[in-house]
């Protein structure tokens, strides 16, 4: 059984940019993915004051093979590599890697938490309501925080920007809709009649 001690290690700030300069592109379902980022190696862990344990390296390798992986998916991949690992150990490793900027965690509403190696660029996500696929999309503006609260502009700007002193440094944006594959499978969208009389005429015909 592999364990992962973390109590004596300090928390470090988030990493800048992508891991090894490579981005994770998209994830479909629970196994198919395109363009997962290359995982950080032992040097990246040590640079953040973390020991390069077998469990941590296996978790990073698992995330390098599948973008937007759940904890269960990572646990299965790590078990296949190491032979035995507890779910709690994987949770602990994911938490430490997230806190130290090597892994990014997202949790779309109604979905389990997902983890990815693309970090530090304030990118956003597309989530398909039908199949649950998740895709990365670049920051809408190009730099963090990308978006600002509506209270930060207009007549109430002082309330958000001046009186409270709140500084926005990141925007976590999730776009919901239907992916191309699900759209194609369902056929052309049906347009709902605008009013009751139109619906009545259509039903009569």
C-alpha contacts under 8 A as a table, 3 or more apart, distances in Angstrom:
res1	aa1	res2	aa2	distance
1	X	84	X	5.31
1	X	85	X	5.39
1	X	86	X	7.13
2	X	55	X	6.81
2	X	82	X	8.00
2	X	84	X	6.69
2	X	85	X	5.26
2	X	86	X	7.30
2	X	89	X	7.56
3	X	55	X	7.45
3	X	85	X	7.41
3	X	86	X	7.74
3	X	89	X	5.85
4	X	53	X	7.23
4	X	55	X	6.87
4	X	56	X	7.83
4	X	89	X	6.11
4	X	92	X	7.41
4	X	93	X	7.02
5	X	8	X	7.82
6	X	9	X	5.56
6	X	96	X	7.58
9	X	49	X	6.62
9	X	50	X	6.44
10	X	49	X	7.01
11	X	96	X	7.81
11	X	99	X	6.49
11	X	100	X	6.03
12	X	48	X	6.21
12	X	49	X	7.90
12	X	99	X	7.02
12	X	100	X	4.93
12	X	101	X	7.61
13	X	99	X	7.40
13	X	100	X	5.70
13	X	101	X	6.40
14	X	99	X	7.14
14	X	100	X	5.47
14	X	101	X	3.70
14	X	102	X	7.24
14	X	120	X	6.99
15	X	18	X	7.98
15	X	100	X	7.20
15	X	101	X	4.66
15	X	102	X	6.38
15	X	119	X	7.02
15	X	120	X	6.05
16	X	119	X	7.29
16	X	120	X	4.98
16	X	121	X	7.52
17	X	21	X	6.85
17	X	118	X	7.96
17	X	119	X	6.12
17	X	120	X	4.74
17	X	121	X	5.71
18	X	21	X	4.67
18	X	22	X	5.78
18	X	23	X	6.14
18	X	117	X	7.40
18	X	118	X	5.31
18	X	119	X	5.29
18	X	120	X	6.40
18	X	121	X	7.20
19	X	22	X	6.02
19	X	23	X	7.43
19	X	37	X	6.95
19	X	38	X	6.76
19	X	39	X	6.55
19	X	40	X	6.06
19	X	102	X	7.16
19	X	117	X	6.38
19	X	118	X	6.44
19	X	119	X	6.98
20	X	37	X	7.90
20	X	38	X	6.52
20	X	39	X	7.40
20	X	40	X	6.76
22	X	37	X	5.11
22	X	38	X	6.35
22	X	118	X	7.59
23	X	35	X	7.12
23	X	36	X	6.58
23	X	37	X	4.84
23	X	38	X	7.94
23	X	117	X	7.47
23	X	118	X	5.35
24	X	34	X	7.51
24	X	35	X	5.25
24	X	36	X	4.03
24	X	37	X	4.58
24	X	67	X	5.94
24	X	116	X	7.23
24	X	117	X	6.74
24	X	118	X	5.68
24	X	136	X	7.23
25	X	33	X	7.89
25	X	34	X	5.85
25	X	35	X	4.93
25	X	36	X	6.07
25	X	37	X	7.93
25	X	67	X	7.38
25	X	135	X	6.34
25	X	136	X	5.47
26	X	33	X	5.81
26	X	34	X	5.45
26	X	35	X	6.82
26	X	36	X	7.43
26	X	67	X	6.41
26	X	68	X	7.66
26	X	134	X	6.00
26	X	135	X	4.00
26	X	136	X	5.57
27	X	30	X	7.76
27	X	31	X	7.76
27	X	32	X	6.13
27	X	33	X	4.29
27	X	34	X	6.42
27	X	66	X	7.15
27	X	67	X	5.53
27	X	68	X	6.05
27	X	133	X	5.90
27	X	134	X	5.19
27	X	135	X	5.83
28	X	31	X	6.74
28	X	32	X	5.10
28	X	33	X	5.65
28	X	132	X	7.38
28	X	133	X	4.32
28	X	134	X	6.23
28	X	135	X	7.90
29	X	32	X	6.42
29	X	131	X	6.63
29	X	132	X	6.13
29	X	133	X	5.16
29	X	134	X	7.95
30	X	69	X	7.33
30	X	73	X	7.53
31	X	66	X	7.13
32	X	66	X	7.42
33	X	36	X	6.98
33	X	66	X	5.90
33	X	67	X	6.34
34	X	67	X	7.76
35	X	67	X	7.87
36	X	63	X	7.55
36	X	64	X	5.44
36	X	65	X	5.91
36	X	66	X	5.86
36	X	67	X	5.17
36	X	117	X	7.79
37	X	63	X	7.89
37	X	64	X	5.27
37	X	65	X	7.73
37	X	67	X	7.54
37	X	117	X	5.96
37	X	118	X	6.67
38	X	61	X	7.85
38	X	64	X	5.09
38	X	65	X	7.98
38	X	117	X	7.71
39	X	60	X	5.28
39	X	61	X	5.68
39	X	63	X	7.07
39	X	64	X	5.04
39	X	117	X	6.83
40	X	43	X	7.75
40	X	44	X	5.76
40	X	45	X	7.41
40	X	60	X	6.69
40	X	102	X	7.42
41	X	44	X	5.58
41	X	45	X	6.78
41	X	57	X	7.02
42	X	45	X	5.17
42	X	46	X	6.20
42	X	51	X	7.86
42	X	52	X	5.13
42	X	57	X	7.33
43	X	46	X	5.12
43	X	47	X	6.02
44	X	47	X	5.10
44	X	48	X	6.72
45	X	48	X	5.42
45	X	49	X	6.61
45	X	50	X	5.01
45	X	51	X	6.40
45	X	52	X	5.96
46	X	49	X	4.87
46	X	50	X	4.92
46	X	51	X	5.92
46	X	52	X	6.70
47	X	50	X	7.29
48	X	100	X	6.97
52	X	56	X	6.49
52	X	57	X	6.56
53	X	56	X	5.33
53	X	57	X	6.29
54	X	57	X	5.25
54	X	58	X	6.02
54	X	82	X	7.93
55	X	58	X	5.05
55	X	59	X	6.12
55	X	78	X	7.27
55	X	82	X	7.82
55	X	85	X	7.96
55	X	89	X	7.94
55	X	90	X	7.54
55	X	93	X	7.45
56	X	59	X	5.14
56	X	60	X	6.27
56	X	93	X	5.99
57	X	60	X	5.13
57	X	61	X	6.14
58	X	61	X	5.00
58	X	62	X	6.13
58	X	77	X	7.96
58	X	78	X	5.53
58	X	81	X	6.94
58	X	82	X	7.77
59	X	62	X	5.04
59	X	63	X	6.30
59	X	74	X	6.43
59	X	75	X	7.95
59	X	77	X	7.88
59	X	78	X	6.12
59	X	90	X	7.36
59	X	93	X	7.50
59	X	94	X	7.60
60	X	63	X	5.15
60	X	64	X	6.13
60	X	117	X	7.91
61	X	64	X	4.92
61	X	65	X	6.44
62	X	65	X	5.23
62	X	66	X	6.41
62	X	74	X	5.89
62	X	77	X	5.86
62	X	78	X	6.74
63	X	66	X	5.10
63	X	67	X	5.92
63	X	68	X	7.63
63	X	69	X	6.58
63	X	74	X	7.06
63	X	115	X	7.26
63	X	116	X	6.08
63	X	117	X	6.52
64	X	67	X	6.80
64	X	116	X	7.97
64	X	117	X	6.91
66	X	69	X	5.93
67	X	115	X	7.20
67	X	116	X	5.32
67	X	117	X	7.34
68	X	114	X	4.89
68	X	115	X	4.92
68	X	116	X	4.98
68	X	134	X	7.17
69	X	73	X	5.91
69	X	74	X	6.44
69	X	114	X	5.15
69	X	115	X	5.34
69	X	116	X	6.80
70	X	73	X	5.16
70	X	74	X	6.29
70	X	112	X	6.68
70	X	113	X	6.05
70	X	114	X	4.73
70	X	115	X	6.41
71	X	74	X	5.09
71	X	75	X	6.03
71	X	87	X	7.98
71	X	90	X	7.24
71	X	91	X	6.95
71	X	113	X	7.44
71	X	114	X	7.23
71	X	115	X	7.83
72	X	75	X	5.02
72	X	76	X	6.27
72	X	87	X	7.81
73	X	76	X	5.29
73	X	77	X	6.36
74	X	77	X	5.11
74	X	78	X	6.06
74	X	90	X	7.55
75	X	78	X	5.13
75	X	79	X	6.00
75	X	85	X	7.42
75	X	86	X	7.80
75	X	87	X	6.29
75	X	90	X	6.27
76	X	79	X	5.12
76	X	80	X	6.23
77	X	80	X	5.14
77	X	81	X	6.48
78	X	81	X	5.07
78	X	82	X	6.02
78	X	83	X	7.79
78	X	84	X	7.96
78	X	85	X	7.13
79	X	82	X	5.20
79	X	83	X	4.92
79	X	84	X	5.08
79	X	85	X	5.69
80	X	83	X	5.61
80	X	84	X	7.82
82	X	85	X	7.12
85	X	89	X	6.79
85	X	90	X	7.51
86	X	89	X	5.20
86	X	90	X	6.64
87	X	90	X	5.17
87	X	91	X	6.27
88	X	91	X	4.97
88	X	92	X	6.11
89	X	92	X	5.07
89	X	93	X	6.20
90	X	93	X	5.08
90	X	94	X	6.11
91	X	94	X	5.20
91	X	95	X	6.16
92	X	95	X	5.14
92	X	96	X	6.24
93	X	96	X	5.15
93	X	97	X	6.04
94	X	97	X	5.16
94	X	98	X	5.98
94	X	103	X	7.40
94	X	115	X	7.95
95	X	98	X	5.13
95	X	99	X	6.09
96	X	99	X	5.12
96	X	100	X	6.18
97	X	100	X	5.17
97	X	101	X	6.28
97	X	102	X	5.20
97	X	103	X	5.47
98	X	101	X	5.25
98	X	102	X	5.86
98	X	103	X	4.55
98	X	104	X	5.69
98	X	105	X	6.76
99	X	102	X	7.82
99	X	103	X	7.94
100	X	103	X	7.71
101	X	104	X	7.05
101	X	119	X	6.89
101	X	120	X	7.61
102	X	117	X	6.58
102	X	119	X	6.87
103	X	115	X	6.56
103	X	116	X	5.71
103	X	117	X	4.90
103	X	118	X	7.02
103	X	119	X	6.36
104	X	115	X	5.63
104	X	116	X	5.28
104	X	117	X	6.16
104	X	118	X	6.59
104	X	119	X	5.63
105	X	113	X	6.72
105	X	114	X	5.72
105	X	115	X	4.65
105	X	116	X	6.64
106	X	113	X	5.71
106	X	114	X	5.30
106	X	115	X	6.45
107	X	111	X	6.35
107	X	112	X	6.09
107	X	113	X	4.33
107	X	114	X	6.08
108	X	111	X	5.41
108	X	112	X	7.38
108	X	113	X	7.29
108	X	127	X	7.92
108	X	174	X	7.33
116	X	119	X	7.73
118	X	121	X	7.74
119	X	122	X	7.46
121	X	139	X	7.50
121	X	143	X	7.19
121	X	144	X	7.21
122	X	138	X	7.79
122	X	139	X	5.94
122	X	143	X	7.00
122	X	144	X	5.66
122	X	145	X	7.01
122	X	146	X	7.52
122	X	170	X	6.59
122	X	171	X	6.97
122	X	172	X	7.33
123	X	136	X	6.90
123	X	137	X	6.00
123	X	138	X	4.74
123	X	139	X	4.52
123	X	172	X	7.89
124	X	136	X	5.95
124	X	137	X	5.17
124	X	138	X	6.07
124	X	139	X	5.98
124	X	172	X	6.44
124	X	173	X	5.19
124	X	174	X	6.03
124	X	175	X	7.87
125	X	134	X	6.55
125	X	135	X	5.53
125	X	136	X	4.67
125	X	137	X	5.50
125	X	173	X	6.63
125	X	174	X	4.95
125	X	175	X	6.11
126	X	134	X	5.53
126	X	135	X	5.04
126	X	136	X	6.37
126	X	137	X	6.90
126	X	174	X	5.89
126	X	175	X	4.69
126	X	176	X	5.97
126	X	177	X	7.49
127	X	132	X	6.11
127	X	133	X	5.78
127	X	134	X	4.68
127	X	135	X	6.68
127	X	174	X	7.01
127	X	175	X	6.16
127	X	176	X	5.04
127	X	177	X	6.43
127	X	178	X	7.60
127	X	179	X	7.80
128	X	131	X	5.86
128	X	132	X	4.88
128	X	133	X	5.33
128	X	134	X	6.65
128	X	176	X	6.08
128	X	177	X	5.18
128	X	178	X	4.66
128	X	179	X	5.37
129	X	132	X	5.66
129	X	176	X	6.59
129	X	177	X	5.79
129	X	178	X	5.90
130	X	178	X	6.43
130	X	182	X	6.84
131	X	182	X	7.28
133	X	179	X	7.57
138	X	142	X	7.19
139	X	142	X	4.97
139	X	143	X	6.57
139	X	144	X	7.65
139	X	146	X	6.28
140	X	146	X	6.20
140	X	147	X	7.99
141	X	144	X	7.98
141	X	146	X	5.16
141	X	147	X	7.69
142	X	146	X	6.61
143	X	146	X	5.52
144	X	147	X	7.73
144	X	169	X	6.23
144	X	170	X	5.48
144	X	171	X	7.11
145	X	148	X	7.00
145	X	168	X	6.46
145	X	169	X	4.86
145	X	170	X	4.02
145	X	171	X	5.22
146	X	170	X	7.11
146	X	171	X	6.26
147	X	170	X	7.95
147	X	171	X	6.04
148	X	152	X	6.63
148	X	168	X	6.97
148	X	171	X	7.69
149	X	152	X	5.48
149	X	153	X	7.76
150	X	153	X	5.85
150	X	154	X	7.84
151	X	154	X	7.07
151	X	156	X	5.76
151	X	157	X	5.47
151	X	159	X	7.07
151	X	160	X	5.59
152	X	156	X	7.07
152	X	157	X	4.45
152	X	158	X	7.32
152	X	159	X	7.64
152	X	160	X	5.28
152	X	161	X	5.69
153	X	156	X	6.69
153	X	157	X	4.66
154	X	157	X	5.51
155	X	158	X	7.73
156	X	159	X	5.48
156	X	160	X	7.22
157	X	160	X	5.62
157	X	161	X	5.90
157	X	162	X	7.31
158	X	161	X	5.27
158	X	162	X	4.53
158	X	163	X	5.86
159	X	162	X	5.93
159	X	163	X	5.16
159	X	164	X	6.43
160	X	163	X	6.47
160	X	164	X	5.87
160	X	165	X	7.07
160	X	166	X	6.42
161	X	164	X	6.44
161	X	165	X	5.61
161	X	166	X	5.96
161	X	167	X	7.06
162	X	165	X	5.29
162	X	166	X	7.72
168	X	171	X	7.75
178	X	182	X	6.28
178	X	183	X	6.12
179	X	182	X	5.48
179	X	183	X	6.11
180	X	183	X	5.06
180	X	184	X	6.10
181	X	184	X	5.23
181	X	185	X	6.21
182	X	185	X	5.00
182	X	186	X	6.16
183	X	186	X	5.33
183	X	187	X	6.32
183	X	188	X	7.56
184	X	187	X	5.35
184	X	188	X	7.61
186	X	189	X	7.80
193	X	196	X	7.52
193	X	198	X	5.97
193	X	199	X	5.73
194	X	198	X	6.92
194	X	199	X	7.93
195	X	198	X	5.55
195	X	199	X	6.56
196	X	199	X	5.09
196	X	200	X	6.21
197	X	200	X	5.01
197	X	201	X	6.27
198	X	201	X	5.21
198	X	202	X	6.23
199	X	202	X	5.12
199	X	203	X	6.17
200	X	203	X	5.19
200	X	204	X	6.16
201	X	204	X	5.13
201	X	205	X	6.40
202	X	205	X	5.31
